[in-house]
Amino acid sequence: AQPTVRDWKRGRRSPRVLGLIHGKAPLAPRADGLYVLNQGDDSIAAFDVDPVDGSLVSIGTEWMSELGASCMAIDPRGRHLCVCYAISNTLQIYSINHTDRTLSPVGPPHPLPDTPAKIALDPLGKHVFISYPMANMLESYTVNSNTGELRFTATIGTLAQPEAIAIDPTGQFLYLSAEGASRLLGFRLNNGQFTAPLGNLMTPEGTTGALLSFSRHADTLYAVLNG
């Protein structure tokens, strides 16, 4: 269980978000492509992933049309990539060309009600979840994977500055970090709706900037807490 370094690649300045494409077989995932969101210059770097040893081959860099790219999420089936922009408060969906890894905007930018912090997609890529710390709110949208059209689904408020979002691999549960209350909050999901709270878990006082990730079997939730 000890990781070893397979490969190093120098990219753009200030890389912040990483997304991995698993090809067309979600039940038997194989690393296929990798994208890195660089906040330093509002760009996304694309890499091919060697399926045997995991080494990376740089494909190129695409600069975003909007400013303030803050968070990114990739459809688990590799069909599209979603980027939130904190300056314009918009969400743009890009289709992924699997031949050359290029990105193409799908439809116009979608306006968001407040400054987004984190974004996540469910395992089927049908629902997008966005947290808004300043508005103490979490939203969900239904996304058409073919047209990129977004349809508002649900919102839930008074969440004490929600930040990181994690959805379990079965798509049944969502957990988020409520930084204003030093808690992890959970909700049961049904077709993009928040149907029932799952209680909350206290985190050490003063911890911020949580990163959340489920294990593949959805029996363990890992949280990295700053502070």
C-alpha positions in Angstrom: 0.0 0.0 0.0 3.0 2.3 -0.2 2.8 4.6 -3.2 5.9 5.0 -5.5 6.5 7.7 -8.0 5.9 6.6 -11.5 6.3 9.8 -13.4 6.8 13.6 -13.1 5.5 16.2 -15.5 6.0 19.9 -15.2 2.8 21.8 -16.1 1.4 25.3 -15.9 1.7 27.4 -12.8 -0.7 26.9 -9.9 -2.3 23.6 -10.7 -5.2 23.1 -8.3 -7.7 20.5 -9.6 -7.1 17.1 -11.2 -9.6 14.9 -13.1 -9.1 11.4 -14.5 -11.0 9.8 -17.3 -11.7 6.1 -17.0 -12.7 5.3 -20.6 -16.0 3.8 -21.6 -16.3 1.0 -19.0 -17.1 2.5 -15.5 -17.4 -0.9 -13.9 -13.9 -1.9 -15.0 -12.1 1.4 -14.9 -8.9 2.0 -16.8 -7.0 5.2 -16.7 -7.4 6.9 -20.1 -6.9 10.6 -19.9 -6.1 13.3 -17.3 -6.9 17.0 -17.1 -5.5 19.5 -14.7 -7.2 22.9 -14.0 -4.6 25.6 -13.5 -5.9 28.6 -11.6 -2.8 30.6 -12.2 -3.6 31.4 -15.9 -7.2 29.9 -16.3 -6.0 27.0 -18.4 -6.5 23.3 -18.5 -3.6 20.9 -19.3 -4.4 17.6 -21.0 -2.5 14.4 -20.7 -2.7 10.9 -22.1 -2.2 8.1 -19.5 -0.3 5.0 -20.3 -2.6 2.1 -19.3 0.3 -0.1 -18.2 2.6 2.0 -16.0 0.5 5.2 -15.6 3.0 7.5 -17.1 1.8 10.8 -18.6 2.2 12.2 -22.1 1.4 15.9 -22.4 -1.1 16.7 -25.1 -1.4 20.4 -24.8 -3.0 23.3 -22.9 -6.3 25.0 -23.5 -7.0 28.5 -22.2 -10.5 29.1 -20.9 -12.7 31.8 -22.5 -13.9 33.0 -19.0 -11.7 34.3 -16.2 -11.6 33.0 -12.6 -11.7 29.2 -13.2 -12.1 27.9 -9.7 -13.2 24.3 -9.7 -13.7 21.4 -12.2 -15.4 18.0 -12.4 -15.4 15.3 -15.1 -18.2 13.1 -16.1 -17.2 9.6 -14.8 -17.8 8.2 -18.3 -15.6 10.8 -19.9 -18.2 12.6 -22.0 -17.9 16.1 -20.7 -16.0 18.3 -18.3 -17.6 21.1 -16.1 -15.8 24.2 -15.1 -17.0 26.9 -12.6 -15.9 30.5 -12.9 -15.8 32.5 -9.6 -15.5 35.9 -11.3 -18.5 35.7 -13.6 -20.4 33.2 -11.4 -21.0 30.8 -14.3 -20.7 27.1 -15.2 -19.5 26.1 -18.6 -19.8 22.5 -19.9 -17.2 21.2 -22.4 -17.4 18.1 -24.5 -14.3 15.9 -24.6 -12.8 14.7 -27.9 -11.3 11.3 -27.1 -9.1 11.4 -30.2 -7.0 14.5 -29.4 -8.3 15.4 -25.9 -9.5 18.8 -27.0 -12.4 20.5 -25.3 -15.4 22.2 -27.0 -17.9 24.5 -25.2 -21.4 23.0 -25.1 -23.9 25.8 -25.2 -23.4 29.2 -23.5 -22.1 29.6 -19.9 -24.8 28.9 -17.4 -25.4 31.7 -14.8 -25.0 30.7 -11.1 -26.7 32.4 -8.2 -23.6 33.1 -6.2 -19.8 32.5 -6.1 -19.2 28.7 -6.5 -16.6 26.9 -4.4 -16.7 23.2 -5.4 -18.5 21.1 -8.0 -19.2 17.3 -8.2 -21.0 15.0 -10.6 -22.9 11.8 -9.6 -21.5 8.4 -10.9 -23.7 8.5 -14.0 -22.9 12.1 -14.9 -26.6 13.1 -14.8 -26.5 15.5 -11.9 -24.2 18.4 -11.0 -23.8 19.6 -7.4 -22.3 23.0 -6.6 -21.5 24.5 -3.2 -21.8 28.2 -2.4 -20.0 29.1 0.9 -21.0 32.8 1.0 -24.7 31.9 0.4 -24.6 28.9 2.8 -26.2 26.9 0.0 -25.9 23.7 -2.1 -27.6 23.3 -5.5 -28.1 20.5 -7.9 -28.7 20.5 -11.6 -29.7 17.9 -14.1 -27.3 17.9 -17.1 -28.1 16.6 -20.6 -24.9 14.8 -21.6 -25.6 15.2 -25.3 -26.6 18.9 -25.4 -25.0 20.2 -22.2 -28.3 21.8 -21.2 -28.7 22.3 -17.5 -32.0 22.1 -15.6 -32.3 23.3 -12.0 -33.2 20.4 -9.7 -33.0 21.4 -6.1 -31.4 23.6 -3.5 -30.8 23.3 0.2 -29.7 26.2 2.5 -28.3 27.2 5.9 -25.3 24.9 5.6 -22.7 26.9 7.4 -20.3 27.7 4.5 -20.4 24.4 2.5 -17.2 23.6 0.7 -16.0 20.2 -0.5 -18.5 17.7 -1.9 -18.2 13.9 -2.2 -20.8 11.6 -3.7 -20.5 7.9 -3.0 -19.9 5.5 -6.0 -23.5 4.2 -5.8 -24.9 7.7 -6.2 -27.1 7.4 -3.1 -25.3 9.6 -0.6 -23.7 13.1 -0.6 -21.3 14.4 2.0 -19.9 17.9 2.3 -17.7 19.9 4.6 -19.4 22.8 6.5 -16.4 24.9 7.3 -18.4 27.5 9.3 -19.4 24.8 11.8 -16.4 22.4 11.5 -18.7 19.6 10.5 -19.2 17.0 7.8 -22.9 16.9 6.7 -24.5 14.0 4.8 -27.7 13.7 2.7 -29.5 10.9 0.9 -29.9 11.5 -2.8 -32.7 10.5 -5.2 -32.6 11.7 -8.8 -30.7 14.9 -7.8 -33.0 15.7 -4.9 -31.8 16.0 -1.2 -34.4 13.6 0.3 -33.1 13.1 3.9 -30.3 14.4 6.1 -27.8 11.7 7.4 -26.7 13.6 10.5 -23.3 15.3 10.9 -19.9 14.6 12.2 -17.8 17.1 14.1 -14.3 17.8 12.8 -11.4 19.4 14.9 -12.1 23.0 15.6 -10.4 25.4 13.2 -10.0 22.9 10.3 -10.7 24.3 6.9 -10.4 23.5 3.2 -11.5 19.9 3.5 -11.0 17.5 0.6 -13.4 14.5 0.6 -13.1 11.2 -1.3 -15.0 7.9 -1.1 -13.4 4.5 -1.4 -14.4 2.5 -4.5 -16.7 0.2 -2.4 -18.4 3.3 -0.8 -17.7 2.0 2.8 -15.1 4.6 3.7 -15.1 8.4 3.4 -11.6 10.0 3.6 -11.3 13.7 4.6 -8.2 15.8 4.4 -8.5 18.8 6.7 -6.2 21.9 6.7 -5.3 23.3 10.1 
